[in-house]
Amino acid sequence: MLHQVGPDTQGPLDSIRSDGRGQFHFSFRPDSGTFYLLSAQYAGVEYFSPPVPTRVTQSASGLRIVVYDTSSKAPVSLEARHLVVTRPAEDGSRSVLDLMVLRNDSRLTRVPPDSVRPNWLGLLPRGTIGLEVAESDFSREALARRGDSLILLAPFAPGEKQITVQYLIPSDHKSVQLPLAAAGTSINVLAEEAEVRVDGSGVALADSQVLQGRTFHRWTGRAQSGAVLRIDLPGTGRAPTWLVVLPVAALTLVLIGAGWRSLVRPRPEATETGVLIDAIAALDIRYAGRQGETSPAEWDSYLAERARIKARLEASLAAGRRSQ
């Protein structure tokens, strides 16, 4: 399927079935200011291409979309876990920003075994509440909280993916515990309060980090199988509201940007743009042309989410042009 992402028109433009060798051909007249990309459906999973070259000096004849067979047993590993604990808000609760790096090293797309069980499950600190999905390689609809677990419902193609979520530590909790199931996972904990104590087999106090002008104490190490990460919290000296809101607006970007890049495996420069384009295409595949079949509230949510992703895409592309 050929998609267009332009200032005024977005959505599927054309579709075709590939031949027995997987080859396909589209003819179209590109519009300046519009981006084009391809998606292919194989074994019930959608895969997306990078942007289709449209300049006269470029050729799209070598563009490939790699698809995979599926399996519910393809291994997914948690490579790294980064947690940021802020000062307490006015109600005494603390915000936790949790960035996870997952990897599928197989040549199979991992899919859920059935319609009930999740595709992947990760443990969250016991006693925390709520869940907000931040900048992630999966859509908000693909991630949910079930008790003290984070569940992934979407297919997971081979490669590396990042998930960033936010949740709360209630004001009456003096500590939280996070079981570390897999040995070797890289662990980093940042705490804004100097009185916070972090304990866990394989994790030790390291240097401090300054993010957005705020100092965070850092613990780092590698998880040992069966260990439990314990975060002890001090009294709830209230912080101004803006100090707690800031991580949602700024720390997420810092963690997956330069301020946290040294702690996370570097990713290709084009990844962010590609992920954003993929997200827009996935929304269009689901909703474009189906307004009559969709409730007004859900349609408004689709338009709002699409506008948000599009704004990020434009900013990403503008940043790329400046760097060149």
N, C-alpha and C positions, 0 to 999 in steps of 0.2 A: 504494500500500500504506500502510495506517495502522499506525503503530508506537506502542507504549507503553513508557515508561521509568519504572518505579516502584520503590519500595523492596523489594518482594517479587516482582513480576512484570514481566518485560521480554520484548520480542519483538514480532513482527507480530500485529496484532489483527484486521485485515480487509483485503480487497483488492477492487478493482473496475477495470473497463476504462473509460477515458474515452470520451466520444462523439466525433463527427467534429470538433467545435470545441474539443476538449480539456477539456470540462467534466466534472465528477465530483461525487459527493455521498456523504458518509458520515453515518450516524446512530449515535451511541453516547452512553452516559451516562458522563461523565468522573468519574474517581475523584480525590479530593483528594490532593495529594502526588505525583501521577503526571503526567509530561509526555508529550505526544503530538506526533508529527511525521509528515510524509508523505514518501514517496519515490515517484519515477516512473522507470520504465525506458523509455528511448528509444534506439533504434539500439544496443542492447546496453550502454548506460551508465546507471548509477544517479545520479539527482539528488535532493537532499533539500531540504525546506522548512525555514523557521524553525519554532520551536514553535507548535503550533496553539493559538489563544486558546480558553480554556475558561471564562473568567469570564462571568457573566450580562451584564456591561456591555460585553463585547467581542464582536466578530463575526468569524467565520472565513470569511464569504462572499466576501471579496476576496482570500483567500489564493491565491497563484500559485506554481507550480513552473515555472521557466524551464528548458527543455531545448534542446539544440543539435544540429544535424547534425554529423557527424564528418569529420575529415580527418587524414591522416598528415603533411600539409604545413603545418598551421597553425603560424605562427611563435611560438616561445617564446624570450623574451629573458631574460638574466641581468642584472637591474637593479642589484643590490648584492651585495657579498661582504664578510663580516666574520669575521676570524679572531682567535682568542685563543690565545696560546702561553703555557703555564704553565712554572713552574720544573720541573727534572727530578725524577722520582720516585727512590726508593731504588735502582732498577735502572738509573738514568740516562736512561730514556726520558722524553720530554716529551709532554704531552697537548695536542692542538689541538682547539678548539671552533670549528666552521665553520658560520656562518649564511648561507644564500643566499636571496635574494629573486628569485623568478621571476615572469614576467608573460606571459600570453597575451592579446594585444590584439585578437585576431580575434573573429569571431562563430561560431567552430567549435570543438568540443572536439577537442583533438589526441589521437590514438590511435596505438598502435604500427603500423607498416606491415605487420608479420607477427608470428608467434609467437616469432621468434628475436631480432629487433632490438628495442632498448629504445625507449621513447617519447621520451626525452630523455637526453642524456649530458653530464656536466660534468666538467672536469678537476680532479683532486686533486693536491696537491703531490707531486712525484716522490720516491719513496723512503719515503713514509709507509706505515704498515701498519695493518690492522684497520679496522673500521667499527662504530660504535654509533649508532643513530638516536635522537636526542633529540626534544624538542618540535617537531613538524612538522605540516604540513597534509596529509601523506600518511602512510599506515600504514607500520609497519616492514617489512611484507612487500612493499611497493611500491618499496623502495629497496635497492640492493645495490652492492657494490664489484666492479669488474672491472678488475684491474690498477691503473693510476693514474687510473681514471675512476669517477665515481659515476653509476649508471644508474637511471632512473626507468621503472618498468614499468606504472604505472597511467595511466588517462586523465587529461587535464589540461583542465578546462573553462575557458572565458574568465574572466579575472580574475587576481588576484595570489595567489601561494602562497609560503609560507616553508618552507624545509628547514633543519633543524639536525642536524648529525652531529658525531661525535667520532672522532678517530683518533690514532695515535701516531707520534712521530718516534723511531726507534731510537736507542739510546745512542751508537752509533758514527758517527752522522751529525753533521757539523759545520755543514751547511747543507741547506736544501731549496729547491726551485725550483718555482714555479707558473706555467705559461704562461697568459697573459691573452689569450684568443682574441678577445673582442669589445671594440671600442672604446667608451668612454663609461661602462662599468660602474663604479659607485662602489665604492671599495676602502677598507677600514679594517682595520688590523692592530694588535692589542694584544699587547704582550709584557711579561711580569712581570719579567724580568731586565733590569737596566739596560744590560748589556753586549751585548744583542741588537742587530743591525743589519739594517735592512730597506732594500732597494734595488730600484727598478723605475721605468721610465719613467712619469712622471705621478704618482708617490707620494712624499710628503715627510713629514718628522717634524712632528708637531703637538703639541698640549697633551697632558698626561697625564690619565688617567681613574682614578677611585677606585671600585672595585667590591667590595662586601662587605668594606670596610675594607682592601682591598689595592690598591696603586698599580700601574697598568699604563701603560707608555709607548706612545704611539699614533702611527701613520703613516696618512695619509689622502690621497686623491686620486682621479683617474679614470683608468681603464686606457686605454692606447693600443694599437691593434691590433698584434698580433705581439710585444708586450712580454712580459718574463718577470719575475715578482716573486721576488726572492731574499731568503731569511731566513737570516742568518749567526748561528750559535749560539756561546756561550762555552763554557768548560769545564763539566763536569757536577758542580757543587757540589750535593750531595744536599739535597733538601728533606724535611721531615717528611711522612709519608704523608698526613696530614689536609689539608695544604696543596694536594696534588695532587688528592685526591678532591673537594674543595670545588667546583671548577667544574662537575662533573657534577651535583651536587645543587643548586647555587645559581646559578652563572654562567649556565646555560641560561635560568633564569627572569629573571635580570637583563637579559640581552641582548634578550629579547623583551618586557621590562617597562620600567619608568621609566628604569633606568640606561642603556639603549641606545636608548630610543625616539626621542631627538633625531637619531639617526644613521640610522634606518630610517623610511620613509614611514609616517605614522600609518595605523592600520587601524580600521575601525568597532568600537565598543565591544562589539558583540554577536558579533564574529567568533569569539572564543575559545569562547564557549558553543556557537555553531552548529557549529564544527568538532568539538567534543567529542560533541555529539549525533549528528552525522553519523557519527563513528567508531563509536559504540555501535550505531547502526542498521546500518552496514555489517557489523559483526561478527554481528549477529543475523540479517541476511539470509543470511549465509554458513553459520552454525552452528545457529541455533535450530531445535529439533525434529529434529536430525540426529545426536544423540549415538550412536545405534546404528551410524551409518555412519562415525563418526570414531574414530580411535585414542585410547586413554585419555590418552596424553601430549599429543596435540594438543587434546583436549577440556579438559584441565586448563589448558593454555596459554591457550585461549579464555576460560575463566572468570577466570583471573588477570588477563589483559589487560582484560577487561570491567570487573572490579572496580577496577582502577587508573584507568581512564578515568572510571568513575562517581564515584570519590572526587574526582577533579579537577573534574568537572562540578558536584558538590555544593558544592565550595569556591568555584567561579566564580560560581554562582548566589547563594551567601551573600554574597560580596563585592559583587555587583551590588545586592542588597537593602540592604546597609549604605550604599552610595554614594547610594542614593535617599532 
